[in-house]
């Protein structure tokens, strides 16, 4: 199933966000795949600093387990200085409702 969500960058962090993702740790890639994630994209609205993500996941239950993966937690800590986060450093994220998809 496709999952869509949005997050928010802090002002001036656009290039740093992109730089960090261009250097995504291999173990973070493995974590995403191990929890059923693939075909993952993140888009930036430069006017609002809103990030729009889309990912194919095998199922919600397996994907939810990634939140407790130590590598994922380390990634959240690494990203916390450039984007809006919750007290546990997870990104403030809002799920989006899929209204159309075409393969």
C-alpha positions in Angstrom: 0.0 0.0 0.0 1.1 3.6 -0.7 1.6 5.8 2.3 1.8 9.6 2.1 2.8 12.1 4.8 4.1 15.6 5.3 6.8 17.0 7.6 8.3 20.5 8.0 11.9 21.9 7.7 13.3 24.7 9.7 14.1 27.8 7.6 17.5 27.7 5.8 17.8 23.9 6.2 16.8 22.9 2.6 20.3 22.2 1.3 21.4 20.4 4.5 18.3 18.2 4.4 19.0 17.2 0.8 22.7 16.7 1.5 22.0 14.3 4.4 19.6 12.3 2.3 22.0 12.1 -0.6 24.4 10.5 1.9 21.8 8.2 3.5 23.5 5.6 5.6 23.4 2.1 4.1 22.1 0.7 7.4 19.2 3.2 7.3 18.4 2.0 3.8 18.4 -1.6 5.0 16.1 -0.7 7.9 13.6 0.9 5.6 13.6 -2.2 3.4 13.6 -4.7 6.3 10.4 -3.1 7.5 8.6 -3.4 4.2 9.4 0.1 2.7 10.3 0.7 -0.9 9.8 3.2 -3.7 10.4 6.0 -1.2 10.4 9.6 -2.3 10.4 12.9 -0.5 9.5 16.3 -2.1 10.1 19.8 -0.8 7.7 22.7 -1.2 10.3 25.5 -1.0 7.7 28.2 -0.4 6.4 26.6 2.8 9.3 24.3 3.7 6.9 21.4 3.8 8.2 18.0 2.9 5.9 15.5 1.2 6.8 11.9 1.4 5.4 8.8 -0.3 6.4 5.2 0.2 5.2 1.8 -0.6 4.8 -0.4 2.5 4.0 -4.0 2.8 1.7 -3.4 5.8 1.1 -0.8 8.5 2.1 -3.2 11.4 5.5 -4.0 10.0 6.2 -0.4 9.0 5.2 0.8 12.5 8.0 -1.4 14.0 10.6 0.7 12.3 10.0 3.4 14.9 11.8 1.2 17.4 14.7 0.2 15.2 17.9 1.6 16.8 19.2 2.8 13.4 16.0 4.7 12.8 16.2 6.3 16.2 19.8 7.3 15.5 18.6 8.9 12.2 15.9 10.8 14.0 18.5 12.2 16.4 20.7 13.1 13.5 17.9 15.0 11.7 16.4 16.7 14.8 18.4 19.9 14.4 17.0 20.7 10.9 13.3 19.9 11.1 10.3 19.9 13.4 10.4 17.0 15.8 8.5 15.5 18.7 10.1 15.1 22.2 11.5 11.7 21.2 13.1 13.3 18.0 10.7 11.6 15.7 9.7 14.0 12.9 6.4 15.8 13.4 4.5 14.0 10.6 1.0 14.1 9.4 -0.4 11.2 7.3 -2.0 12.3 4.0 -5.1 10.8 2.4 -4.5 9.2 -1.0 -7.1 10.5 -3.5 -5.5 9.3 -6.7 -2.8 6.9 -7.9 -2.0 5.6 -11.4 0.6 2.9 -12.1 
